[in-house]
Amino acid sequence: MSAQSAAARHRLVSVRRMPPAITARAAAEYDGAIAVERDFGREESLDLLRGHAAEALLFSSGFRLDAEYIAALPPQVKVAATCSVGFDHVDVAAAKARGLIVTNTPDVLTGCTADLAFSLLLSAARRLPEADALMRRDAWGPRSMGDFLGVRVWDKTLGILGMGRIGRAVARRARGFDMRVLYHDVAPLPPAMEEGAHYVASLHDLLRQSQFLSLHSPLTPATRHVLNGETLRLLPRGAVVVNAARGGLIDEEALIALLRDGHIAAAGLDVFEGEPRFDRRFIELPNVALSPHVGSGTVETRDAMGHRCLDNIAAVLGGRPPIDPIWS
């Protein structure tokens, strides 16, 4: 239990089920309502915030903190902590206008998300979903040397779109595979931060050179569908596309068309537009490795994310600056 006495404990509503360690800490340190067996819906969460006079909201990327919800928050709510690094599910302007402090969880999920992105890259390149399906239906039989061929990863060129923490971590992993790494972002990084990668000022030039492309940009109005029918075709024929950032970065209709005609050899996707719903046509494509937005999905990382949220909440409710405000 925290240093504050039970009588003076702050009040929290946690609307999404969290790992056991986070649920236990939240229950020990706060009064209020904590989702355990099921998530709380929007209206239910507002009722709980009012009923418990809660000062803090703990949520995740599956819960939209939009302008309508922010306007309905009871006045005593001071801080909302999202258990995610991305915050495209938050209406930043509305939160600022309301005076609501919103925090996220950078840093702690970088390594595991990069691991997942590179896993998808390898899986797509070497056709592991197809191989796994073949083995499960007991269909391993005679084949020629030209059958069931993937594409080599080592000694190829990887383009990284978005060279933040996760993009840089992917670049470090790519060096271990002897890949040539290029990147595009709004500006070049200092050389000491480039992880051996080379800056390409033009997105179109990056795409033309990328045999593999990994997306690590935030989703903003400027980056929505940054990969579309026109830009995807700039990739060399036979390229592999990986997205472990945000689904809205890719025009999925265009991606499906190019996967079908072979211009894009394969894709590894952890994120989708409209998730958890996703375009079921991806299931029909054997050249796509799919995962359900689990980039941070390890025990260690999810615990670290939850603790970071609770640390941010404790700072704000204790009268200190937030550790990870999504704006300064």
C-alpha positions as CSV (number, residue, x, y, z in Angstrom):
1,M,0.0,0.0,0.0
2,S,1.2,3.5,-0.7
3,A,2.2,5.9,2.1
4,Q,-1.1,7.7,2.1
5,S,-3.6,6.4,4.6
6,A,-6.6,4.4,3.6
7,A,-8.8,7.3,4.6
8,A,-7.0,9.7,2.3
9,R,-6.5,7.4,-0.7
10,H,-7.1,8.7,-4.1
11,R,-9.8,7.2,-6.3
12,L,-9.3,5.5,-9.7
13,V,-11.4,3.9,-12.4
14,S,-9.5,1.3,-14.5
15,V,-11.7,0.5,-17.5
16,R,-9.6,-2.2,-19.1
17,R,-8.5,-5.5,-17.7
18,M,-4.8,-5.3,-16.7
19,P,-2.2,-7.9,-15.8
20,P,-2.5,-9.4,-12.3
21,A,0.4,-7.4,-10.9
22,I,-1.2,-4.1,-12.1
23,T,-4.6,-5.0,-10.9
24,A,-3.2,-5.9,-7.4
25,R,-1.2,-2.6,-7.2
26,A,-4.1,-0.5,-8.3
27,A,-6.4,-2.2,-5.7
28,A,-3.8,-1.7,-3.0
29,E,-3.1,2.0,-3.7
30,Y,-6.5,3.3,-4.8
31,D,-10.2,3.2,-4.1
32,G,-12.7,3.2,-6.9
33,A,-13.5,0.5,-9.6
34,I,-11.1,-1.8,-11.4
35,A,-12.0,-3.9,-14.3
36,V,-11.2,-7.5,-13.5
37,E,-13.5,-10.0,-15.2
38,R,-14.6,-7.7,-18.0
39,D,-13.9,-4.3,-19.5
40,F,-16.1,-1.3,-18.6
41,G,-18.0,0.4,-21.4
42,R,-18.1,4.1,-22.1
43,E,-21.3,5.0,-20.3
44,E,-20.6,2.5,-17.5
45,S,-17.1,4.0,-16.9
46,L,-18.6,7.5,-16.7
47,D,-21.1,6.3,-14.1
48,L,-18.3,4.7,-12.2
49,L,-16.2,7.9,-12.3
50,R,-19.1,9.9,-11.0
51,G,-20.2,7.3,-8.4
52,H,-16.7,6.9,-6.9
53,A,-15.8,10.6,-7.4
54,A,-12.7,9.3,-9.1
55,E,-9.8,11.6,-9.9
56,A,-8.0,9.3,-12.4
57,L,-8.8,7.1,-15.4
58,L,-6.7,4.2,-16.5
59,F,-7.4,3.0,-20.1
60,S,-5.7,1.7,-23.2
61,S,-5.7,2.1,-27.0
62,G,-8.9,0.1,-27.4
63,F,-10.8,2.9,-25.5
64,R,-11.5,6.1,-27.3
65,L,-11.0,9.3,-25.3
66,D,-12.8,11.5,-27.8
67,A,-14.2,14.9,-27.4
68,E,-17.7,13.6,-26.5
69,Y,-16.3,11.4,-23.7
70,I,-14.0,14.2,-22.4
71,A,-16.9,16.6,-22.2
72,A,-18.9,14.1,-20.1
73,L,-16.1,13.5,-17.6
74,P,-17.0,14.6,-14.1
75,P,-15.0,17.7,-13.0
76,Q,-12.8,16.0,-10.4
77,V,-11.0,13.8,-13.0
78,K,-7.5,15.2,-13.2
79,V,-5.5,12.6,-15.2
80,A,-6.1,9.9,-17.8
81,A,-3.3,7.4,-18.3
82,T,-3.3,5.3,-21.5
83,C,-1.5,2.0,-21.3
84,S,0.0,2.5,-24.8
85,V,2.7,4.5,-26.5
86,G,0.4,5.7,-29.3
87,F,-2.3,8.2,-28.5
88,D,-4.3,8.5,-31.7
89,H,-7.3,7.3,-29.7
90,V,-7.1,10.6,-27.7
91,D,-8.6,13.9,-28.8
92,V,-5.6,16.0,-27.7
93,A,-7.3,19.3,-28.4
94,A,-10.3,18.4,-26.3
95,A,-8.2,17.2,-23.5
96,K,-6.1,20.4,-23.5
97,A,-9.2,22.6,-23.5
98,R,-10.6,20.6,-20.6
99,G,-7.4,20.8,-18.7
100,L,-7.1,17.1,-18.5
101,I,-3.6,15.7,-18.2
102,V,-3.1,12.6,-20.4
103,T,-0.1,10.4,-20.2
104,N,1.2,7.4,-22.2
105,T,3.9,4.7,-21.8
106,P,6.9,5.4,-24.0
107,D,10.2,3.5,-23.7
108,V,9.0,0.5,-21.8
109,L,7.5,-1.3,-24.9
110,T,10.2,-0.4,-27.4
111,G,12.2,-3.6,-27.4
112,C,9.3,-6.1,-27.4
113,T,7.5,-4.2,-30.2
114,A,10.7,-4.2,-32.3
115,D,11.0,-7.9,-31.6
116,L,7.5,-8.5,-32.9
117,A,8.1,-6.3,-36.0
118,F,11.2,-8.3,-36.9
119,S,9.4,-11.6,-36.2
120,L,6.7,-10.5,-38.7
121,L,9.4,-9.6,-41.2
122,L,11.0,-13.0,-40.9
123,S,7.7,-14.8,-40.9
124,A,6.5,-13.1,-44.0
125,A,9.8,-13.4,-45.9
126,R,10.2,-17.1,-45.2
127,R,6.5,-18.0,-45.6
128,L,6.1,-19.3,-42.1
129,P,2.3,-19.0,-41.9
130,E,2.0,-21.2,-45.0
131,A,4.6,-23.6,-43.7
132,D,2.8,-23.9,-40.3
133,A,-0.6,-24.5,-42.1
134,L,1.0,-27.2,-44.3
135,M,2.3,-29.1,-41.3
136,R,-0.9,-28.8,-39.4
137,R,-2.9,-30.4,-42.2
138,D,-0.2,-33.1,-42.6
139,A,0.4,-32.1,-46.2
140,W,4.2,-32.4,-46.3
141,G,5.0,-34.4,-49.4
142,P,7.6,-34.6,-52.2
143,R,8.5,-31.3,-53.8
144,S,11.1,-29.9,-56.2
145,M,13.9,-27.5,-55.3
146,G,11.8,-24.7,-56.8
147,D,8.8,-25.2,-54.5
148,F,7.9,-23.2,-51.4
149,L,10.6,-20.6,-51.7
150,G,10.6,-17.5,-49.6
151,V,13.0,-14.5,-49.9
152,R,16.3,-14.0,-48.2
153,V,16.5,-11.4,-45.4
154,W,20.2,-11.0,-44.8
155,D,22.1,-8.7,-47.1
156,K,18.9,-7.0,-48.2
157,T,17.8,-3.3,-47.9
158,L,15.4,-2.4,-45.1
159,G,13.5,0.8,-45.2
160,I,12.2,2.2,-41.9
161,L,9.4,4.8,-42.0
162,G,9.6,6.6,-38.7
163,M,12.9,6.5,-36.8
164,G,11.7,7.0,-33.2
165,R,12.5,4.6,-30.4
166,I,11.0,1.6,-32.0
167,G,12.3,2.3,-35.5
168,R,15.8,2.6,-34.0
169,A,15.4,-0.7,-32.2
170,V,14.4,-2.4,-35.4
171,A,17.5,-0.9,-37.1
172,R,19.7,-2.4,-34.4
173,R,18.1,-5.8,-35.0
174,A,18.5,-5.5,-38.8
175,R,22.2,-4.9,-38.4
176,G,22.4,-8.4,-36.9
177,F,21.1,-9.7,-40.1
178,D,23.6,-7.8,-42.2
179,M,20.9,-5.6,-43.7
180,R,21.5,-2.2,-45.3
181,V,19.1,0.1,-43.4
182,L,17.6,3.3,-44.7
183,Y,15.1,5.5,-42.9
184,H,12.8,8.5,-43.6
185,D,11.4,10.9,-41.0
186,V,10.6,14.5,-40.8
187,A,14.3,15.3,-40.2
188,P,17.6,13.3,-40.0
189,L,18.7,12.1,-36.6
190,P,22.1,13.0,-35.1
191,P,24.6,10.4,-36.4
192,A,25.1,8.9,-33.0
193,M,21.4,8.0,-32.9
194,E,21.1,6.5,-36.4
195,E,22.1,2.9,-35.4
196,G,24.1,2.6,-38.6
197,A,21.1,3.6,-40.8
198,H,21.2,6.2,-43.6
199,Y,18.7,9.1,-43.9
200,V,16.6,9.4,-47.1
201,A,15.0,12.8,-47.4
202,S,12.3,11.7,-49.8
203,L,9.7,9.1,-48.9
204,H,9.4,8.2,-52.5
205,D,13.1,7.6,-52.7
206,L,13.0,5.4,-49.6
207,L,10.3,3.3,-51.0
208,R,12.0,2.8,-54.4
209,Q,15.1,1.3,-52.6
210,S,13.3,-0.8,-49.9
211,Q,13.2,-4.5,-50.4
212,F,11.7,-4.7,-46.9
213,L,9.7,-1.8,-45.4
214,S,8.8,-1.5,-41.7
215,L,6.4,1.2,-40.5
216,H,7.0,2.9,-37.2
217,S,5.4,6.3,-37.7
218,P,2.6,7.7,-35.4
219,L,-0.8,7.9,-37.0
220,T,-1.7,11.5,-37.7
221,P,-3.9,13.2,-40.3
222,A,-0.7,13.7,-42.4
223,T,0.4,10.0,-42.1
224,R,-3.0,8.3,-42.6
225,H,-2.8,6.1,-45.7
226,V,0.8,7.3,-46.3
227,L,1.1,3.9,-48.0
228,N,-1.6,3.8,-50.7
229,G,-2.0,2.6,-54.2
230,E,0.5,5.1,-55.6
231,T,3.2,4.9,-52.9
232,L,3.0,1.1,-52.5
233,R,3.7,0.7,-56.2
234,L,7.0,2.6,-55.7
235,L,8.3,-0.4,-53.8
236,P,10.4,-2.9,-55.8
237,R,8.4,-5.8,-57.1
238,G,8.7,-8.6,-54.6
239,A,9.0,-6.3,-51.5
240,V,7.9,-7.3,-48.1
241,V,5.8,-4.8,-45.9
242,V,5.6,-4.9,-42.1
243,N,3.3,-2.8,-40.0
244,A,3.5,-3.0,-36.2
245,A,2.6,0.7,-35.7
246,R,-0.9,1.7,-36.6
247,G,-3.3,0.2,-39.1
248,G,-4.4,3.5,-40.6
249,L,-0.9,4.1,-42.1
250,I,-1.8,1.7,-44.9
251,D,-4.7,1.8,-47.4
252,E,-5.7,-1.8,-46.9
253,E,-7.6,-2.0,-50.1
254,A,-4.5,-1.1,-52.1
255,L,-2.3,-3.4,-50.0
256,I,-4.6,-6.4,-50.7
257,A,-4.7,-5.7,-54.4
258,L,-0.9,-5.6,-54.6
259,L,-0.5,-8.7,-52.5
260,R,-2.8,-10.5,-54.8
261,D,-1.0,-9.4,-58.0
262,G,2.5,-10.2,-56.5
263,H,3.9,-6.7,-56.7
264,I,4.2,-7.0,-52.9
265,A,5.5,-10.5,-52.1
266,A,4.3,-10.7,-48.5
267,A,3.2,-8.6,-45.5
268,G,3.4,-9.0,-41.8
269,L,0.6,-7.1,-40.0
270,D,0.0,-6.6,-36.3
271,V,-2.3,-3.7,-36.7
272,F,-5.4,-2.9,-38.7
273,E,-7.9,-0.2,-39.4
274,G,-11.0,-0.5,-37.3
275,E,-9.5,-3.2,-35.0
276,P,-10.4,-5.4,-33.4
277,R,-12.5,-5.8,-36.6
278,F,-10.3,-6.3,-39.6
279,D,-10.7,-7.0,-43.3
280,R,-11.3,-10.8,-43.5
281,R,-9.7,-10.9,-47.0
282,F,-6.3,-10.9,-45.3
283,I,-7.2,-14.4,-44.0
284,E,-7.6,-15.7,-47.5
285,L,-4.1,-14.4,-48.5
286,P,-1.4,-17.1,-47.8
287,N,1.4,-14.5,-48.1
288,V,0.4,-12.5,-45.0
289,A,1.5,-13.1,-41.5
290,L,-1.2,-11.9,-39.1
291,S,-1.2,-11.1,-35.4
292,P,-3.8,-9.3,-33.2
293,H,-1.9,-6.1,-32.1
294,V,0.4,-7.9,-29.7
295,G,3.6,-5.9,-30.2
296,S,3.9,-5.2,-26.5
297,G,2.5,-8.6,-25.6
298,T,5.0,-10.0,-23.1
299,V,4.5,-10.4,-19.4
300,E,7.5,-8.1,-18.7
301,T,6.4,-5.3,-21.0
302,R,2.7,-5.3,-20.1
303,D,3.6,-5.1,-16.4
304,A,6.1,-2.3,-17.1
305,M,3.4,-0.4,-19.1
306,G,0.8,-0.8,-16.3
307,H,3.3,0.3,-13.6
308,R,4.2,3.3,-15.7
309,C,0.6,4.3,-15.9
310,L,0.2,4.0,-12.2
311,D,3.4,6.0,-11.6
312,N,2.1,8.8,-13.8
313,I,-1.2,8.8,-12.0
314,A,0.5,8.9,-8.6
315,A,2.7,11.8,-9.7
316,V,-0.3,13.9,-10.8
317,L,-2.5,13.2,-7.9
318,G,0.5,13.8,-5.6
319,G,0.9,17.3,-7.0
320,R,3.9,16.5,-9.1
321,P,4.4,16.9,-12.9
322,P,3.4,13.8,-14.9
323,I,6.3,11.6,-16.0
324,D,5.0,11.0,-19.6
325,P,2.6,13.8,-20.7
326,I,1.6,13.4,-24.3
327,W,2.1,17.1,-24.8
328,S,4.4,19.5,-23.0
